Structures are given as structure tokens and as C-alpha cells.
Amino acid sequence: MPIRVSGSLVGVLAVSGLTSADDHSLALTALRAAAADQPRSVSRSGRPDDDQATT
């Protein structure tokens, strides 16, 4: 699963050993949990940056 921030590829998450759908679900759940634990960045305008994490 590619990990993109503001449209740029910054990493990749690979999971193997389950069915394809379960691998994808596990990866997505892990990324969402990790993103929820991170502080939100703030853009120069003072508004939260909506591109913090994409799936």
C-alpha cells in the first residue's frame, strides 16, 4: 500500500500472509491507528493541513 503525503510518495506498507482483502484491511487499520496517534500539522494559514495522511 503506497503512503502519500501531499501527493508525494513517502513510504510503502506491505502485509502478507492473509487473504488479499484481509491484508488490505489490516494495513489500512494500522495506518489509520498510526495517523490518529500523530498530532495534526498546521499550515501557514493557521488551518489544519487536510493532507496529513492519505490512504
Backbone torsions as a table, in degrees:
resi	resn	phi	psi	omega
1	MET	NA	122.1	178.0
2	PRO	-71.4	146.4	176.1
3	ILE	-114.6	116.9	-177.4
4	ARG	-118.7	141.6	174.5
5	VAL	-127.1	122.6	-178.6
6	SER	51.5	38.0	176.7
7	GLY	85.4	-9.3	-178.8
8	SER	-98.2	135.7	176.7
9	LEU	-71.3	121.2	-178.1
10	VAL	-118.6	-7.1	179.7
11	GLY	-179.7	176.2	179.5
12	VAL	-140.9	140.4	175.2
13	LEU	-116.8	125.2	178.9
14	ALA	-118.7	135.8	177.1
15	VAL	-133.1	137.9	-179.6
16	SER	-145.3	149.9	175.1
17	GLY	123.4	-17.0	178.0
18	LEU	-110.0	-177.6	172.7
19	THR	-64.9	159.2	-178.5
20	SER	-54.9	-45.3	-179.5
21	ALA	-65.0	-39.8	179.6
22	ASP	-70.6	-37.9	174.3
23	ASP	-57.5	-47.7	-178.8
24	HIS	-62.9	-44.8	-179.8
25	SER	-62.3	-43.0	179.0
26	LEU	-62.9	-45.1	179.8
27	ALA	-62.2	-45.0	-179.0
28	LEU	-65.2	-41.9	178.0
29	THR	-62.0	-43.2	179.9
30	ALA	-65.3	-42.8	178.9
31	LEU	-64.7	-42.1	178.7
32	ARG	-64.0	-40.6	179.1
33	ALA	-65.1	-42.1	179.3
34	ALA	-66.0	-40.6	179.5
35	ALA	-65.8	-36.2	-179.2
36	ALA	-67.2	-26.5	-179.5
37	ASP	-83.2	-8.4	-176.8
38	GLN	-94.6	143.6	175.3
39	PRO	-67.5	145.6	177.9
40	ARG	-72.8	138.4	175.3
41	SER	-82.6	158.5	179.4
42	VAL	-120.8	130.3	179.7
43	SER	-73.9	171.7	180.0
44	ARG	-60.1	-26.0	-179.4
45	SER	-76.6	-9.7	-178.9
46	GLY	92.0	-3.6	177.7
47	ARG	-90.8	149.1	177.0
48	PRO	-58.7	142.7	177.8
49	ASP	-80.1	114.3	-176.9
50	ASP	-75.1	-9.4	-178.2
51	ASP	-97.3	23.9	-175.9
52	GLN	-56.1	-48.2	179.4
53	ALA	-146.5	134.9	178.2
54	THR	-124.5	154.8	180.0
55	THR	-128.2	NA	NA
